[in-house]
Amino acid sequence: MMLQVSVSIIGLLLVFLRVALAFDATRNDNLAVYYGQNSYGATNAADRANWQQGLSTYCQDDTIDTFPLAFLTSFTGQGGLPSLDLANTCSGTTGLFNGTALPNCQFMAADIMSCQASGKLITLSLGGATGSASFTSDSDATTFANTLWDLFFEGNSSTRPFGTAVLDGVDLDIEGGSTSYYQTFLDTLQTHFKSGSKRYYTTAAPQCPFPDAYLGNVINSSPFDAVYVQFYNNFCGVTKFNNSNAWNFGQWDNWAKTQSPNPNVKVYIGAPGGPMAANQGSYVDVNTLGNIAIQTRQNYSSFGGIMLWDVSQAYANNRYDLAIKNLITGGSPPATTTPLSTTTTRLSTTTKQSSSASTKPRSTSTTKPLSTAIPSPSNTTRTSSSTRKSSSTTISPVPTPVPTVSCVGVSAWVTDIPYVGGNQVVYNGHLWTAKWWSYDSVPGGSAGDWTDDGPCPSDSGFAAAQGQTRYCFLSLR
């Protein structure tokens, strides 16, 4: 009897332990870190000690909550199966299943299950910057979803890359190709997930320009648990947090609450885990990122945490992952020399004669603030440069015109924000309409990105062609 009681108590304790360790998608202090590409090793060939290690190396503490395994690079290859590339951990050089291009990574099963036992999610990231991630038909998309279920989840196959380990979901990092038929793929996969014995998760990693050129329609049509927005390698990255014309987490928060099929979706701030993890100028130190995260969490309820690229960079960077986790889980934000408030007050305008490019307006008009919607450069079809009509960079003096356009309420052109086709601005006393997406492209310049709609009437409140309005900002830091 005592033995039975003891066994029952132990069983209950194990259940409680599993619950305590279980991943909680509703939290706002989660940390997701990509594993698989040995990003640090790619740029530091001689420093092998800090190359990517086995997955379980990074599951020894409570720091990281989710590991997307990056990447499944090809959806259909030799033998009708996909292909994986986990760099120095597992790739084609470590052995393939016969007749396929699919690496045999079954030695990773123990690591995966060990991390899962510690309450961490291990998901499979599809695509990547060089991935071949497209479908040719609904049938193709359905077949691929069924294949994933058999290879990585609760299905059956003799070519399971991770053996008996069952992953916790998928992540879409689609950065090229067509996203046609993705709805069919996700619907089929969700049907499998709902039939499974555990909770599965679906995430995506769009880039910060909104809407994302490749994933925009996908995340609008299917429920995702989280989006790991890449706030790096783009004009809207974490280094632009102080620039209210560029930093656009508010747009993603609005998407989460008004457009996402899952109203409880969480939005993560994606950031480089080290100075060499992304393009130059994309990285911020951990104190700065910590303050950005804390302020964003205070202002936006959709905030779910931080995503880092990638684990090798973060570990080599003095455990950047641990430092940011400590900050977002209750540690006091450290002092920073970089002011982070984005509150801005516009002052009245004054008219000034313009004699050089240095006097171009730097902000939006006080009459009507420019929309904060920041489009993606890849989301709009552009005419090739060879077919564009060139314009002179110098605006010729304009005689007194017969008023044919209205510039009332139209903002002045600004150098440091992007515009999308159809946007209108006032520049050098003329009304201009954007032909397509452009950034820092002067209306009337040689790129030919703008259409000159004519001079503004004198009663529009803007300077004539020989004059130019200069706008002032007072930043409340």
ABEGO torsion letter per residue (X at the ends): XAAAAAAAAAAAAAAAAAAAABBBAABAABBBBBBGAGAAAAABAABAAABBBBAAAAAABAABABBBBOBBABABBBGGBBBBBAEAABBAAAEBBBGBABBBAAAAAAAAAAAAAAGBBBBBBBEEAABBBBBABAAAAAAAAAAAAAAABABBBAABAAEABBBAEBBBBBABEBABGAAAAAAAAAAAAAABABBBBBBBBBBABOBBAAAAAAAAABBBABBBBBBBGBAABAAAAABAAABAAAAAAAAAAAABABAABBBBBBBBABAAABBBGABBBAAAAAAAAAAAAAABAABAEBBBOBAAAAAABGGAAAAAAAAAAGBBBBBBABBABABBBBBBBBBBBBABAAABBABBBAABBBBABBBBAAABBBBBAAABBBBBABBBBBBBBBBABBABGBBBBBAABBBBBGBBBBBGGBBBBBABBBBGBBBGBAAGABBBAEBBBAAAGBBBAABBBBBBBBBBX
